[in-house]
Amino acid sequence: MRLTLLWLVLLAWAYLVSPSEPTTPLQVLPDNIFILAGQSNMAGRGGVAHKMRDGTVPLECQPSPSILRLNADLAWEVAHEPLHADIDVNRTCGVGPGMAFANAVLDKEPGFGVVGLVPCAIGGTRIRDWARGSRLYNELVRRAETSREIDGGRIRAILWYQGESDTVSREDAELYKQRLEKFISDLRADLQSPTLLIFQVALASGQGRYIEQVRQAQLGVNLPNVITIDAKGLPLQPDGLHLTAEGAVRVGEMLANAFLKCISRSTQNNPTTKILSYLICKFWMHIVFWFVLVILTVDRAFYRKVV
């Protein structure tokens, strides 16, 4: 008995003095990946004034363990504002549409899975700066490919907000539609995703006099699976160019609504979904038929017994 007690005491002492093993947290990786590209209003300037950020983060942009971002070192981390701080490094970044988009998707579809945001937007860029072979284009493709290679996640869509810099030159404005459609086609080809969803934002503002020409080019894009949401009329900062935090949140929510509507329609038109719905309907029809038959049989037997 004494020997057993001594043995237990020694075991307890050994447990207490032994160094504890570090615990490795469960690594959660994104199922659904979204590429954020374009210029300053996608990178986020909400809450920025005189190159200073006020630090305010709207409720719609709060961090969540179900929302990750691919940082500049190509590693996933919990996303937080400003999303583009280590990407658009030559400017002060603030609130953009990305976090509001992800939170809105998860609020409306809680079972959607972990969202991975891949920030790529750079302020002050023109559409020709994103042409295939350019530094910006190559970096976008590299980050997009890396995002899905890390864990096998699926790129669900490109969120594109750009064009303010193309309103300065008449030539840039007139060539915008052609250049944008070429950019989209090249990107789909290089990502080997010919039907990849593209959600673009029609301008709310611009740096030059050709805002309406660029807007018409954006609204007139004639490619499949390209959905345009319109930012016109959303609140702008005193510079008349950048969205306020409120405006950025609204763009994010509009993008989320457009995406969810699109995938809902896609699911409804899926042949597998239609077949499954048909089989379920037939199953319940058989259940109702046999239930009614049993009721009628029981009623008839009861009636005969009474009579």
Backbone hydrogen bonds, N-H to C=O, Kabsch-Sander energy under -0.5 kcal/mol:
donor,donor_aa,acceptor,acceptor_aa,energy
5,L,1,M,-2.2
6,L,2,R,-2.5
7,W,3,L,-2.2
8,L,4,T,-2.1
9,V,5,L,-2.1
10,L,6,L,-2.2
11,L,7,W,-2.1
12,A,8,L,-2.3
13,W,9,V,-2.3
14,A,10,L,-2.5
15,Y,11,L,-2.0
16,L,12,A,-2.0
17,V,13,W,-2.2
18,S,14,A,-1.4
28,V,26,L,-0.7
29,L,27,Q,-0.5
31,D,114,V,-1.7
32,N,114,V,-2.2
33,I,31,D,-0.5
33,I,154,R,-3.1
34,F,116,G,-2.9
35,I,157,A,-2.1
36,L,34,F,-0.5
36,L,118,V,-2.3
37,A,35,I,-0.6
37,A,159,L,-2.7
39,Q,161,Y,-2.3
42,M,39,Q,-1.7
43,A,39,Q,-2.3
44,G,40,S,-2.6
45,R,95,V,-0.8
46,G,95,V,-2.2
48,V,45,R,-1.8
49,A,52,M,-2.9
52,M,49,A,-1.6
54,D,47,G,-2.8
61,C,58,P,-1.9
62,Q,59,L,-1.3
67,I,64,S,-2.0
68,L,115,V,-3.1
69,R,77,E,-2.9
70,L,117,L,-2.3
71,N,69,R,-0.8
71,N,75,A,-2.6
74,L,71,N,-2.0
77,E,69,R,-1.8
79,A,67,I,-2.3
84,H,43,A,-0.6
85,A,82,P,-1.4
87,I,84,H,-1.8
88,D,84,H,-2.4
89,V,87,I,-1.5
91,R,88,D,-1.2
93,C,91,R,-0.6
94,G,44,G,-2.5
95,V,46,G,-2.6
100,A,96,G,-0.5
101,F,97,P,-2.4
102,A,98,G,-2.3
103,N,99,M,-2.7
104,A,100,A,-2.2
105,V,101,F,-2.2
106,L,102,A,-2.2
107,D,103,N,-2.4
108,K,104,A,-1.9
109,E,105,V,-2.0
112,F,109,E,-2.1
115,V,66,S,-3.0
116,G,32,N,-3.2
117,L,68,L,-3.0
117,L,115,V,-0.5
118,V,34,F,-2.6
120,C,36,L,-2.4
121,A,36,L,-0.6
122,I,38,G,-2.3
125,T,122,I,-0.9
129,D,126,R,-1.1
130,W,127,I,-1.5
131,A,128,R,-1.2
134,S,131,A,-2.4
136,L,129,D,-0.5
138,N,134,S,-2.7
139,E,135,R,-2.3
140,L,136,L,-2.3
141,V,137,Y,-2.5
142,R,138,N,-2.4
143,R,139,E,-2.6
144,A,140,L,-2.5
145,E,141,V,-2.8
146,T,142,R,-2.3
147,S,143,R,-2.1
148,R,144,A,-1.2
149,E,145,E,-1.5
150,I,146,T,-1.9
151,D,147,S,-0.5
152,G,148,R,-1.6
154,R,31,D,-2.0
156,R,33,I,-3.0
156,R,154,R,-0.7
157,A,33,I,-1.1
158,I,197,L,-2.2
159,L,35,I,-3.5
160,W,158,I,-0.6
160,W,199,F,-3.0
161,Y,37,A,-2.0
166,D,163,G,-1.1
167,T,164,E,-1.3
168,V,165,S,-0.8
173,A,169,S,-2.2
174,E,170,R,-2.5
175,L,171,E,-1.9
176,Y,172,D,-0.6
176,Y,173,A,-0.6
179,R,175,L,-2.6
180,L,176,Y,-3.0
181,E,177,K,-2.5
182,K,178,Q,-1.9
183,F,179,R,-2.4
184,I,180,L,-2.5
185,S,181,E,-2.2
186,D,182,K,-2.7
187,L,183,F,-2.5
188,R,184,I,-2.4
189,A,185,S,-2.0
190,D,186,D,-2.7
191,L,187,L,-2.0
192,Q,189,A,-1.1
193,S,188,R,-2.9
196,L,193,S,-1.9
197,L,156,R,-0.6
198,I,225,N,-2.4
199,F,158,I,-3.0
200,Q,198,I,-0.6
200,Q,227,I,-2.4
201,V,160,W,-2.0
202,A,200,Q,-0.5
202,A,229,I,-3.1
207,Q,164,E,-1.8
210,Y,167,T,-2.3
214,V,210,Y,-1.8
215,R,211,I,-2.6
216,Q,212,E,-2.5
217,A,213,Q,-1.8
218,Q,214,V,-2.4
219,L,215,R,-2.8
220,G,216,Q,-1.2
221,V,218,Q,-1.2
226,V,223,L,-0.9
227,I,198,I,-2.9
227,I,225,N,-0.6
229,I,200,Q,-2.5
231,A,202,A,-1.9
231,A,229,I,-0.6
234,L,231,A,-2.0
237,Q,242,H,-3.1
240,G,237,Q,-2.5
244,T,235,P,-1.9
248,A,244,T,-2.6
249,V,245,A,-2.4
250,R,246,E,-2.1
251,V,247,G,-2.2
252,G,248,A,-2.3
253,E,249,V,-2.4
254,M,250,R,-2.4
255,L,251,V,-2.6
256,A,252,G,-2.1
257,N,253,E,-2.5
258,A,254,M,-2.2
259,F,255,L,-2.5
260,L,256,A,-2.7
261,K,257,N,-2.2
262,C,258,A,-1.9
263,I,259,F,-2.5
264,S,260,L,-2.0
265,R,261,K,-2.1
266,S,262,C,-2.0
267,T,263,I,-2.2
268,Q,264,S,-2.1
269,N,265,R,-1.6
270,N,266,S,-0.5
270,N,267,T,-0.8
274,K,270,N,-2.2
275,I,271,P,-2.5
276,L,272,T,-2.6
277,S,273,T,-2.6
278,Y,274,K,-2.2
279,L,275,I,-2.5
280,I,276,L,-2.4
281,C,277,S,-2.3
282,K,278,Y,-2.5
283,F,279,L,-2.4
284,W,280,I,-2.2
285,M,281,C,-2.0
286,H,282,K,-2.1
287,I,283,F,-2.0
288,V,284,W,-2.6
289,F,285,M,-2.4
290,W,286,H,-2.5
291,F,287,I,-2.3
292,V,288,V,-2.6
293,L,289,F,-2.4
294,V,290,W,-2.4
295,I,291,F,-2.3
296,L,292,V,-2.5
297,T,293,L,-2.3
298,V,294,V,-2.7
299,D,295,I,-2.6
300,R,296,L,-2.3
301,A,297,T,-2.3
302,F,298,V,-2.5
303,Y,299,D,-2.4
304,R,300,R,-2.4
305,K,301,A,-2.0
306,V,302,F,-2.2
307,V,303,Y,-2.6
